[in-house]
Amino acid sequence: MIGATWNLLLALAWVVLTGDFSGLNLLAGLIFGYVTLALIQFQVDALHGYAQRLPRMLFFLGFFLKELVVANLRVAFDIITPPWHMRPGVIAMPLRATTEIEITFVANLISLTPGTLSLDVSDDRRVLYIHAMFLDDEKELRRSLEELERRALDLFR
Amino acid sequence: MIDVVKSLFLLSGAGFMLMAAVGVLRMPDLLTRMHATTKAATLGVALIMVAVSLHFAEVAVVARAFGVIVFLLMTAPVAAHVIGRAGYFVGSKLWSGTVKDELRPNYDPLTHELKSGLETEANATRETRDTDTP
């Protein structure tokens, strides 16, 4: 958060100093600020790991879009073919996320990927109950859910 | 060329939304219906918005299309979760083909307490967090 604020401040300084108030110049300022912060992050504790977040976020976005499309096609296939291939059920997934915001983020991501819908969190916030459509291979499903959670949490930590 | 890409995006988006509509009709119970509607419709709208921004190719339109996608991605799962959760706890029947239900045994309908099933020694003696409800 501190890194993002500094990045924005540096971009604003760039815009003011160059005197060109356009969106493109703001973007250039953001990029220069990002590079600057990436260079000095080893000297400043508060900025540690800031520059690694952007590529991680882009990777995560790609991974998530792939999951979204593949899983959507699977659900679509089950909808249009007459016999039901699905084996729905409610499973309990132990959470690695601890804070409220992390749990919210993970639960929303799980709800967004087709075939899984987060139902509720246990009162002690250790388990997320998920309704899944395809329980043919429960181990595989749990593994992919854990991978999604791990990648999502990497963005926060 | 760009016309072909646009048409592909539009058609696949509309296709996903048609799939969501068929899903609502065909699916056997509430929770599987939520599966069909939210995700397929979200992806459908997102694809159509991509086609729109390709067609107009102006900053103002692209920014708005992007905004539509972001807000949809933020709100759709919350709505699906709330409807699904309310339906489940009100007691709507699950489909007869449902394989397992790990939530039911952990839920107390009188106190509305939802256990995690992980109540071990360590859990019982854990310190209270500020997120706990008294």
Contacts between the chains, C-beta under 8 A, distances in Angstrom:
chain1	res1	chain2	res2	distance
A	23	B	59	7.2
A	68	B	39	7.5
A	68	B	43	6.2
A	69	B	43	7.2
A	71	B	39	7.6
A	72	B	16	6.6
A	72	B	39	6.0
A	72	B	40	5.9
A	72	B	43	5.3
A	75	B	19	7.9
A	75	B	23	7.5
A	75	B	35	6.3
A	75	B	36	6.6
A	75	B	39	7.0
A	75	B	40	6.7
A	76	B	16	7.1
A	76	B	19	4.5
A	76	B	40	6.6
A	79	B	19	5.6
A	79	B	22	5.6
A	79	B	23	4.5
A	79	B	26	6.1
A	79	B	27	7.5
A	79	B	36	6.1
A	80	B	19	7.1
A	80	B	22	6.9
A	84	B	28	7.5
A	84	B	97	6.4
A	86	B	32	7.1
A	86	B	97	7.5
A	87	B	97	6.7
A	87	B	99	4.7
A	88	B	31	6.9
A	88	B	32	5.8
A	88	B	94	7.5
A	88	B	95	6.3
A	88	B	97	6.9
A	88	B	98	5.2
A	88	B	99	6.9
A	89	B	98	5.5
A	89	B	99	4.0
A	89	B	100	4.2
A	89	B	101	6.4
A	89	B	102	7.8
A	90	B	98	7.9
A	90	B	100	7.0
A	90	B	101	4.6
A	90	B	102	5.5
A	90	B	103	4.7
A	90	B	104	7.6
A	91	B	100	7.1
A	91	B	102	5.4
A	92	B	102	4.4
A	92	B	103	7.1
A	92	B	106	7.5
A	92	B	116	7.5
A	92	B	117	6.0
A	94	B	118	6.9
A	100	B	131	5.9
A	107	B	77	7.7
A	107	B	81	6.8
A	108	B	74	7.7
A	108	B	77	4.4
A	108	B	78	6.8
A	108	B	81	7.7
A	109	B	77	7.8
A	111	B	38	7.4
A	111	B	76	7.9
A	111	B	77	3.4
A	111	B	78	7.8
A	111	B	80	5.4
A	111	B	81	5.3
A	112	B	39	6.6
A	112	B	42	7.1
A	112	B	73	6.7
A	112	B	76	7.2
A	112	B	77	4.9
A	113	B	39	7.2
A	114	B	35	6.3
A	114	B	39	3.8
A	114	B	40	6.9
A	115	B	35	6.6
A	117	B	31	6.4
A	117	B	34	5.8
A	117	B	35	6.0
A	117	B	38	8.0
A	117	B	80	6.0
A	117	B	81	7.0
A	117	B	84	5.4
A	118	B	77	7.8
A	118	B	81	5.6
A	119	B	31	8.0
A	119	B	81	7.4
A	119	B	84	5.9
A	119	B	85	5.4
A	119	B	88	5.8
A	119	B	103	6.4
A	120	B	85	5.5
A	120	B	88	7.8
A	120	B	89	7.9
A	120	B	103	7.1
A	120	B	114	6.1
A	121	B	114	7.8
A	122	B	106	7.0
A	122	B	114	5.0
A	122	B	115	6.1
A	122	B	116	3.6
A	122	B	117	7.6
A	123	B	113	5.9
A	123	B	114	5.2
A	123	B	115	7.1
A	123	B	116	7.5
A	123	B	133	7.7
A	124	B	115	7.8
A	124	B	116	5.3
A	124	B	118	7.9
A	124	B	123	6.7
A	124	B	126	7.9
A	124	B	132	8.0
A	125	B	129	7.9
A	125	B	131	6.7
A	126	B	116	4.4
A	126	B	118	5.4
A	126	B	123	7.3
A	127	B	116	4.0
A	127	B	117	6.4
A	127	B	118	6.3
A	129	B	102	6.9
A	129	B	103	4.5
A	129	B	114	7.8
A	131	B	31	4.8
A	131	B	35	7.8
A	131	B	84	6.6
A	131	B	88	7.8
A	133	B	32	6.4
A	133	B	35	5.5
A	135	B	99	4.9
A	135	B	100	7.0
